[in-house]
């Protein structure tokens, strides 16, 4: 059987690095990388470290993350010595939600799931982005039907029209893995267990061979609904 040729990612790597370099030059220190400890985000942390080691990296602790995600965060902190700014939901809102709706209300309806995501993710993100002129994400077009029109540079109408940078927008999963292996980057060990996307533990599962990567997120919902509110987009007609 013929061996699959190794990917040459030098060109696409250069384009992503160019987006990052321009962002650092134009927006630092009012620039931050949002990190969920996915493969994409680890790649971006690595690129950012080569450009500017003091750029803010932040994460959302929803209260429902996997232990493996925290392990990855600690590995990155130790590997590069970076400081990760954690943003948590308002404890009173979480307590009210769980007291009134239970611990798994997000599975009862789309509206209930959005309410949970709003408290645990959307509101903390708004706090994290306060005072910034731009933020960096690991969004890629290949990830889901809701992200097919993602551009490397956009304006985020949800957050005061600040600049939103998606340097890996055109990358494929194979290219992300190739970069990770080429640079021997630490990564979330959930991927070794069949996960293709990283989120809250009750809302994320491993996928079967041949399933779409987004099949592991909110699998009880239709594909066009599988966003948490952090990246609201309109799918093309």
C-alpha positions in Angstrom: 0.0 0.0 0.0 1.4 3.4 -1.0 2.3 5.7 1.9 0.3 8.9 2.2 2.7 11.8 1.4 3.5 14.2 4.1 1.7 17.5 4.0 3.6 20.5 2.9 2.1 23.2 5.0 4.7 25.9 4.6 2.6 28.1 2.4 -0.5 28.0 4.4 1.5 28.3 7.6 3.0 31.5 6.2 -0.4 33.0 5.4 -1.6 32.2 9.0 1.5 33.6 10.5 1.2 36.8 8.4 -2.3 37.3 9.8 -1.0 36.9 13.3 2.0 39.2 12.7 -0.2 42.0 11.3 -2.5 41.6 14.3 0.3 41.9 16.8 1.8 44.9 15.0 -1.5 46.7 14.7 -3.5 45.8 17.9 -1.0 44.9 20.7 -1.6 45.3 23.6 -5.3 45.4 23.0 -5.2 42.0 21.5 -6.0 38.5 22.9 -6.2 34.9 21.9 -9.3 32.9 23.0 -8.1 29.4 23.9 -10.4 26.4 24.4 -7.3 24.0 24.3 -8.3 22.6 21.0 -5.7 21.6 18.5 -6.3 24.8 16.6 -5.8 26.9 19.7 -2.5 25.2 20.6 -1.2 25.9 17.1 -2.1 29.5 17.5 -0.5 29.7 20.9 2.7 28.3 19.3 2.6 30.9 16.4 1.9 33.7 18.9 4.9 32.7 21.1 7.1 33.2 18.1 5.9 36.7 17.5 5.1 38.2 20.9 5.3 36.3 24.2 3.3 38.9 26.2 0.0 38.8 24.1 -2.9 37.9 26.3 -4.3 34.4 26.2 -7.6 33.8 27.9 -9.9 30.9 28.5 -13.5 30.3 29.7 -13.9 28.0 32.7 -17.6 27.1 32.3 -17.6 24.8 35.3 -18.3 21.8 33.1 -14.9 21.3 31.4 -13.2 17.9 31.1 -10.2 17.2 33.3 -8.2 16.6 30.2 -8.8 20.2 29.1 -7.4 21.5 32.4 -4.4 19.2 32.0 -3.8 20.6 28.5 -4.0 24.2 29.9 -1.4 23.3 32.6 0.8 21.7 30.0 0.8 24.9 27.9 1.5 27.0 30.9 4.5 24.9 31.8 5.7 24.4 28.3 5.8 28.1 27.3 5.6 29.8 30.7 2.5 31.6 29.5 -0.1 33.2 31.8 -3.7 32.1 31.0 -6.4 34.5 32.1 -9.4 32.5 33.2 -13.0 33.9 33.0 -15.7 32.2 34.9 -19.5 32.6 34.9 -21.3 34.5 37.6 -21.8 32.0 40.4 -25.3 33.4 41.3 -26.5 32.9 37.7 -25.2 29.3 37.7 -26.7 28.6 41.1 -30.1 29.9 39.9 -30.0 27.9 36.7 -29.1 24.7 38.4 -31.6 25.2 41.3 -34.5 26.1 39.0 -33.8 24.0 35.8 -31.6 21.2 37.1 -28.2 20.0 36.0 -29.1 18.9 32.5 -31.6 21.5 31.3 -29.6 22.1 28.2 -30.8 18.8 26.8 -34.5 19.7 27.1 -34.7 22.3 24.3 -32.6 24.5 22.0 -33.7 27.5 24.0 -32.6 25.9 27.3 -29.2 25.0 25.9 -28.7 28.5 24.7 -29.6 29.8 28.1 -26.9 27.6 29.7 -24.3 28.6 27.1 -25.2 32.2 27.6 -24.5 32.1 31.3 -21.4 29.9 31.1 -19.8 31.2 27.9 -21.3 34.2 26.3 -21.3 36.5 29.3 -17.8 35.6 30.4 -16.6 36.1 26.9 -18.0 39.6 26.8 -16.0 40.4 30.0 -12.9 38.9 28.5 -13.2 41.1 25.4 -13.8 44.3 27.3 -11.2 46.9 26.2 -9.8 44.9 23.3 -9.5 46.1 19.8 -9.1 42.5 18.3 -9.3 38.9 19.3 -7.9 35.7 17.7 -9.9 32.4 17.4 -9.2 28.9 16.0 -12.3 28.8 13.8 -12.0 26.9 10.5 -14.4 26.6 7.6 -14.2 22.9 7.6 -15.4 22.6 11.2 -19.1 22.8 10.6 -22.0 24.0 8.4 -22.2 27.2 10.5 -18.6 28.2 9.7 -18.2 27.7 6.0 -18.0 31.4 5.3 -15.4 32.2 8.0 -12.8 34.7 6.8 -9.3 35.2 8.2 -10.2 38.8 9.2 -13.7 39.9 10.2 -15.5 42.4 12.3 -17.3 41.1 15.3 -20.7 42.8 15.4 -21.6 41.1 18.6 -18.8 42.7 20.5 -18.7 46.4 19.4 -17.5 45.6 15.9 -14.0 44.8 17.1 -11.7 42.9 14.8 -12.0 39.1 14.9 -9.0 37.2 13.4 -9.3 33.5 12.3 -5.8 32.8 10.9 -6.6 29.1 10.4 -9.9 29.7 8.5 -8.7 27.8 5.4 -6.8 25.0 7.2 -7.9 21.4 7.0 -7.9 19.0 9.9 -4.9 17.2 8.3 -3.0 20.5 8.2 -3.7 21.2 11.8 -2.5 17.8 12.8 0.6 18.1 10.6 1.6 21.3 12.2 1.0 19.9 15.7 3.2 16.9 14.9 5.9 18.9 13.1 6.4 21.1 16.1 5.8 18.4 18.7 3.2 20.5 20.4 1.4 19.4 23.6 -2.3 18.7 22.9 -5.5 17.8 24.6 -5.5 14.0 25.1 -9.2 13.8 24.5 -8.2 13.7 20.8 -6.6 10.3 21.5 -9.9 9.1 22.8 -11.8 9.9 19.5 -12.8 13.5 20.2 -12.7 15.9 17.3 -14.0 19.0 19.1 -13.4 20.3 22.6 -16.2 21.8 24.7 -18.1 21.2 28.0 -18.0 17.6 29.2 -21.8 16.9 29.1 -22.1 18.4 25.6 -19.1 16.8 23.9 -18.4 13.2 23.0 -16.1 11.1 20.9 -17.1 10.5 17.3 -17.2 7.3 15.3 -15.0 6.8 12.2 -16.6 8.6 9.2 -18.7 10.9 11.4 -18.4 14.7 10.9 -16.2 16.3 13.5 -19.0 18.4 14.7 -21.1 15.3 15.4 -19.5 15.2 18.8 -21.0 18.5 19.9 -24.7 18.7 21.0 -25.4 15.5 19.0 -29.1 15.7 19.9 -29.5 18.9 17.8 -29.6 19.6 14.1 -26.2 20.5 12.6 -27.1 24.1 11.8 -27.8 24.8 15.5 -24.5 23.5 16.9 -23.0 26.8 18.1 -22.9 28.1 21.6 -23.3 31.8 21.0 -19.6 32.7 21.0 -19.5 32.6 17.2 -22.9 33.4 15.8 -22.9 33.2 12.1 -25.4 33.0 9.2 -25.1 30.1 6.9 -25.2 30.9 3.2 -28.6 30.2 1.5 
